[in-house]
Amino acid sequence: MKLIIFGPPGSGKGTYSAKLKEKYGLEKVSTGDIFREEIKKGTKLGKAIEHFLKEGKLVPDEIVIEVVENKLKHLDNFILDGYPRTVEQAKALDKITRIDAIIRINAAKEVLVEKISARRICSNPKCDGNYNIADIKKTVDGVDYFLPPLLPKNDMVCDKCGSPLIQRDDDNPKTVEERLKVYENQSKPVLDYYESKKVGKVPILDIWMNRPPEITVEKIIDGLKALKIK
C-alpha cells in the first residue's frame, strides 16, 4: 500500500499516519524526518540540506526529490506526509513509484484556528506531552463538528512528567491563519495536478476532520476498503 496524506496544520495528519502505520504496517515517510536523519549521519546530502535550513531557505526540489527517491526505492508499504509539496515533486514521484491513493483531510478554517490555538504542550523539552483545551461543538458550512478537549488530569500540568503546560509561540490565531494560507497556496496546485491527470489517475479519498481521531481513522480505513486498497 502506497499512500499520500494531505491536510492543513492541526488536521491530525501525524496522528492518523501513526494509526494507519499500526493497522497496515506502513512506514511513515516525512521529509522533515529524513532531513534530520541525513543531517545526523553527516552525509553529503545532509550537509547540503543543513546549509539551506541554516540560511532559512527552502530545500530545492532536486535535493528533496533525491532524498525521497533514496528512501522509497526499498519500500513497498508507506504513507507520505509532507511530500509532494510542489508540482515538480509530484511529477518526479510519478517516475519513482505508483501511488495507490491520496487521503485529503478537510476542515473549516475557523475550526482549525480554534483547535490549534487551544493546543498546550509540556514545558519539559524531554517530554512529548500534548493536550488541547478546546471543546468544539458547532456546525460550519453544513458540517457538524464534535471535537472534545484532550485535558490533563490536573489543570495545566502534564500527566507524564508533572511539568507545567505552555502554549507554543506560533500557536496564536494570527500565526495559525498565516500557516493555513501557506498550506492552501502550496497544496492547491499539487492536488489540482493529481485531479487533472488523464493517465495514471490516483484516487483521492476526502475525509472531514469533524470527529475525534479514532473515529476519523476508522473513516479513512473504511474509505480505503471501498477503494479496494489493502
N, C-alpha and C positions, 0 to 999 in steps of 0.2 A: 504494500500500500504506500503510495507516494502522494502526500498532501501538502497544500499551502494553506496557511491560515492568515486572513487579513482581518484587521479590526482596529478601531481607533484606540487611543490611550484610555485606560480604565475599563475596557470592554471585557477583560478577563482572559485574554489570549494565553497568557502564561499558565493560568490555572487549567484551562481547557486542554492545552497541549500536554500538560503533565498527566491529566486523567486519560487522555487518548493514548499516551505512551504506555500507561499501565494496561489499558484494555487491549491494545493491539500489538504491543511490543515494538512500538515505533521509536526511532531515535529522533529527539528534538534537535533540530539544526537551526541555530540562531547565529547570524553573522557576528553579533556582538560577542558571543561566547567564543566563536572561532578566532576572532581578532585577539581576544585576551589570551587564548591558548598559544597562538603563534608568537605573540609578544613575549610571553613567559618562556617559551622554548628558545627565544633569541634567534629565530630563523631569519634568513634574508628577507623573506616576505613579512615577517613580524616586525623587523626594523623599519621597513618601508611604511607599514601601517602605522607604527608608533610615530613616525615623523609627521604624517598627515594629522593624526589625532592631536599631537602636541601643538601643531600650528593652528588647531581649531578648524581644520578644513575637512570636507567630506572625502572619504577614501574613494579614489577614482574607480569608475565602473570596471576597467580592465583588471584591477587588482582584486576587487570584490568577486568578480566572475571567476578568476583563477582560484581564489580561496574556496569558493563554493564547489567548483568543479573537482578540486582535490578531495574535498570532503565527501561528495556524493558518489564518486566513481566506485566506491566499495560498499555502497548502501542500497538495499532493496526496499527497506521499510523506513520511512521518515516523514516528519512533518516540518515544513519550513516556516519559520517565524521571523519576519523582518527581511525577507527576500522573496521575490524581486522587488526592489524599490523604484526601478526605472524601467522604461520600455526596452532599453538596450539589454538590461539584465534579464528581462523576461524572454527576449529573443534568444539570448545565449542559453538560457535554461532549456528552451525547446531543443537545442542541439545536444545538450548534456544528457537529458532524460525525458521520459514521458510522465507527466503529472496526471494522476487519476481523478482528483477533484480539488476544487478551491472552496474553503469554508470562509464565508464572508459574515462577520459579526456586525450586526446593526444595532444602533441605539440612538435615541434622541439626544441632541447636543446638551439640552438643559439637564437631562438625567445624568449624563457623563460628567458635566461640570459639578453637579451636586455630589455625585459619588466620589470623584477624585478629590474634591475639596474636603471631604469628610474622612479621608484616609489618615490613619495615625500609625506611626512606626515606633519600634523600640529605640530609645536613645542610645542603647548599648551597641556600638558598631560590630560587636562579635555575635549579636543575636539577630535572628531574622523574623522577629515577632511583627505581624501585620494585622491591623484591625480597621474597622470602618464604623463611624458613629451615625451614618445616615440611615434613616428609616424611610425608604421611598415607597410610597403608595399613591400612584397618580396615573392618569390617562393622558397621553400626549399623542396627538395626531392619530387617534383611534387605537393606539396600542396601550394596553394596561400593563403597568409596571408594579411588581411586588418584589422589592429587594430589601429584606430585613437587614438590620445592622449586624456587624460582627464585633461584639463588645468583649472587653476583658472582664474577668470575674470581679476584679476590683477597679474602681474608677481611675482611668488614666494610668494604670500600672500594668506592665507586661506580665502575662501569665507565665511565660517561660523563664524569665530571669528576675522579675521584680523591679526592673528599671522603669523610670518614668516614660510615658509615651509622648511623642512630639509630632508635629506636622512638618513635612518637608517644605523647604522654602518655595519650591516650584509647584506645590500643590494648592496654590491660591487661584481663585476663579479667573483672574486676568491672564495668568500664565497658562492655565489649562486651556482657555479659549484659543490662545495662540498656538498651542501644541495641536489642538484639534484642527485648526485651519491648515497647519503644515501637513498633517496627515491627509486631509481631504485633497489638497493640491497635489500631493505626492502620489497618493494611491489611485486617484481617478484615472489618469492616463494608462496605468498598468491594467486596471480592471477593464477599461474600455478596450484595450488591446486584446485581452482574453475573450471579451464578449463579441468582438468583431471578427474573430478568427473564422475563416471558412474551412480550413484544413486543420485536422488535429484539435478540434474544439474540446475544451476542458469544461466539464460541468461545474457550475457554481452553485453551492448549497448556501442559501440565505437563512441565517439564524438570527432571531431577535434576542438580545440580552435584556430580557424583562422578567426573569425569574432567577432564583438562587443558582449558583454554579452547578450543583449536582443535577438540577432539572435541565439546565441549558446543555450540559454534556450529554444527557440522555436524548435530547432533541437532535444533537449532532449525530449520535450513534444511529438513531432511527433514520435520519436523512441519508447517511452513508449506506445503510441497508437497503433503502428504497432505490438508491442508485446502483445497487448490486455490487458495491465495492466492499471487499472483505479480504 
